[in-house]
Amino acid sequence: MRAHYADLWRAIAAAVPDRVAVSAIDGTEWTYQRFLRDAGALAATLARNGLSAGDRVALLLHNRPEFLVTVFACLAAGFVPVPLNYRLRAHEVTALLDDCDARALVAPASLATVAIEASKRATAAMAVVWVADDAPADAAGVTWADAVASPATLPVPPDDGELWLYTGGTTGRPKAVRWDEQDMFEAQLAPTYSVAGLDWPRTIDEAVRIATDPQTPRVVTLPLAPFLHGTALTTSMNTLSLGGTVLVTSSARLDADEAVRFAVAASATRIIVAGDGVAVPLVEAAERQELRLPSVRTVISSGMRFSPDTKRRLHALGDMTILDMIASTEGGVYASTTTEGAADLPGRPRPFPNAVVLDQQLREVQDEPGALGMLAQHGALPLGYHGDPVKTAETFPVIDGVRFVCPGDWVRVQDDRHIEFLGRGSGVINTGGEKVYPLEVEEVLLAHPAVADAVVLGAPDPRFGEVVTAVVARSAEVTAEELLAFVDARLAGYKRPRHVLFRDGLDRTPTGKVDMAALRDEVVRDRAARSSDDHARTGQGTAGHPG
């Protein structure tokens, strides 16, 4: 079933206008009627500022009600919502604004300095909508209050509406994955309905009946991973499609103690985390406050290390099912390790119905135990990468007339259609759910006058999966702190190396290659040797949260 999110949400608002769609941690609520009204008003404001169908609207927002209202407005009017990482520096934001050719930017007042500089540097002029939070925005543009002040009828969505999500794929700079929003709706049928134990609807009317039926289990979702990641955003959109409630913390940083109290007070039934990076603080906060999560039925994570020990501690807090998913922005969910209690741990990933395993000859081997291959998927897929037809052709191969997505995750086939996840066949570093591309960090390090050569790689970390590590050959005296300060001034904080290893040289081959496996082993040994040291005092690097 292909459908418009905006059509479904509009119909739900008509049927149950007073039901709460979005609830903020400060107690402010958006009923479905208000959700619809604000989306219509915002769409009209953007249109008055010169936007038309197909124009991109960048969202430089953390998890706030206004984020979801903006997505609703864009999908209805045919504008393309493009979430950006609110932790980026101004020049990094400018690069993405230019890449997607944004014609509007929605940003919080607390990020006014970054947003103003980025929008002024951008090639195209754009309208700016300021969302007030903890600081006033003294800049050109329109305030959110003014943007939603005048009621307007929500437009009828066009058939070619899109939603873009930035990802780096497997190599290089971030790329915008272009989803036809109706294809996204179809791709999310299983995560929306099957996960909730419901039959799939065949029409919008059936979907509305499911969402408004008193017998449908009420879904109250608390996304603690940011909306800019596909899992948090799509799960929240799916919640709204079920007539449920999305809880938002309205904060750029995780306050785990506050989040636990919010989950309990609001009777959250579903929590979205980003592996141990979010789940560990959440569990620790619950244990510290001696709180359980009695209403939580599902915890969902994707794309990040989620350890059995953390899952065990979560299961002890309530009667919940944990879905640890292998997913990508390019194709949604491929497989999930599902546990309903501690007895199911550690669990094994099982592919979703549309997933296959392709060997190096692009032959399906998911029914051959012991076979090695890459996870792939067919069905409703994105249109491809914006502005990169070559990478699109590589990632979305057509095999025997069927289009697949194959982002590069290697697995070994086990019995009963389970798989063993082996990792992505590239150098991308996944730290706390954030993707870091070594080349970008290396370029900044090499710009320092005291750096003769540098390699950046991911070192294993028990909590965050990987931490960014730099191996540096110096041409002059420089400390780790000086290098880290140099990087921090130029890149987002999560891209800053957490460990620096100095060497006389990197032992490159005549063709410039480095033995990355050997270098990674050396980094692991060096980190272990320093584990009892005070890294800041010794000047040999730092370790901590990747953000």
Disulfide bonds with the S-S distance in Angstrom:
none
